[in-house]
Amino acid sequence: MKWTRRLAASLRQRLYPEEFRLPEADFGEEQLDLLEELIQMIQPTLCQADAAQKQDKRQMARFLADLGTGIWRIRKKVEGLKRMPKELKEALFALESTWDSMSQGGVEIVDHVGEVPLGMVPRVVRTEDVPGLEREQVVEALSPTILLRGEVVQVGEVVLGRPAPLVPVPGEEASHG
């Protein structure tokens, strides 16, 4: 081990009270050199394992986003039905059970309709003038925002409605002047 590393390790130990300091390693130079060589040999494998784990997390996040979006779309379609056959009600029970399981597992599916968008979530895809609106708000969700334990795995896409410009009634302007 180089003398600078030893000095740095010794100084780090001095940051702690004496009773919490680690004893200096009782390795010889050859052992330390061998240990460092072994670390250098396995480091690429550790980096590959880390990259694979990150890839697995991305794939899982993508899967959860796709699953959540699919369940959300089914719920949206069913909400519009006036009548529902018994078989469909039973299937919906299973769907709701899946929704609840995902929620308990830390997956949150956010629709955004009726919200006033603040910040970067969701992504506004289109803006429309909507008569009767008093302020800007989400009028349609094209896809939901999906979070896993508070982290966004899919940014929702929405249509933002804004108050339609007032159209003057003919003849009204003349009466004000």
N, C-alpha and C positions, 0 to 999 in steps of 0.2 A: 504494500500500500504506500502510496506516495506520501511524503511528509505533509503536503498541503491538506490532503484528505484527513490525515490523523489530527492535524491542528484544527480543522473545521469540526471534526467529530468531538474533539475535546472541548472546544468552545461551546458547541451546542449543548453538551452535558452540563456546562457551567450555568446554563440558563435555569436549571432546576435545582431545588434544594438537595443537599448532599445525600439524604436518605432515599431520594428518588433517582439518583444517577445510576446509569448502567455501568457495570465494571468494564474495563477495557478488554477487548477480545484478546485471548491468549493464543493467537495464531502466529505461525512463523511466516516469513516472507513468501516462501514457496507455496504454502497453503493458501495464502491470500491471492497470490498470482493465479493459482489453479482455480480458485473460486471465481475470480474475475473472468477468467477464460471460459469457464462453464456458463456463466451468466451471459457472456457475449454469444455463446453458441446457441442458447435457448431463446434469446431475445427475439429473433425473427419469428419463431414459432408462437411466442406469446403475442406478438403484434398481429399475426395472422388470426389467432384465436379471438383476439379483441375485435378485429375487423369482421370476423364471421358472426360474432355475437351482436355487433351493431347491425349487420345485415339482417339477422334473424329478427331483431326488434323492429326494423323498418318493415319487414314482410308482415309481421304480426300487426303492426299499426295499420298497414294497408288493408289487411284482412278485416280488422275490426271496423275500419272506415267503410269498406264495401258492405259488410254485414249490417252495420248500423244504418247506412243509407237505404239498403233494401228493406229493412224492417220499417223504417220511417216512411218510405214510399207506400208500402202496403197499408200502413195505418192511415195515411192521408187519403188513399183511395177509398178505404172502408168508411171513413168518417162521413163521406158524401152519400153513402147508401141510405135510402129511406127504410127499406125492408131488408131483412137478413135471414136467409135460410138457417135452420138449426145446424147443419154441417159447417157452414161458414162461421157461425158463432163458436163452435167447438175449435175450429182452426184458429180463430182469433184468440181464444183462451191460451192456446199454445204459444202464439205470437207474443201475447202480453207477458207470458211467463218468461220467454226468452228475453224480452225487453227488461223485465225486472232483474233477471240474472245478470245481464250485462251491466245494469245500473249498480247492483251490489258488488260487481267486480271492478267498479271504478270507471265504467264507460258512461259518458254523459252525451246525449244526443239533443242538440239545441235547434229548434225550428226557426226562431227569430221573427216570425210574422207578428206584426203589431209593435215591434220594438223600434226605438229610435236608435239607429246605429251610432255607436261611439267607438272610436279607435279603429283598429285594423280588422276586427272580426265582426261581422262577416264581410266577404268581398262583394261589392255592388257591381253587378253585371250590366244592369240597365236601369235607367231612371225614367219614370213616367209621370205625367201630370194627371192627378186624380181629383176630380171635382168632389168637394165636400171635406177634403182633408184640411186640418188646421195647421199641421206641421209635417215635416218629413218623417216618414216611417216606412218600415219594411211592409210591403203589400203582398209579396209572394216569395216563398223560399223555393229555389230551384234544387238546392241540396242543403242538408243540415251541417252545422258545425259539430264535429265529434271530438270529444276530449277523453283522454285516458289519464286518470288520476290528476286532472287539472291541466295536463299538457295537450295542446291542440294537435290532433293527428290528421284532421281534415278541416280546412276552412270552408265554411258554408258559402253558398252563392245565392244572392238575393236580388229581387227587383225592389228598388227604392221608389216609393210614391212621394210626390211633393204636391203641395196645394196647387190646383190649377189656377192660372191667371184669371182674374175677374174680367168678364167680358161686359163692357158697358152696354146698358140697355139704350137703344136708340131714342133720342129725345130727352133723356135724363141729363146729359151734359149741358144742353142748352138752358135748362131750368136753373142750373147752379150759377150761371154766368150772368 
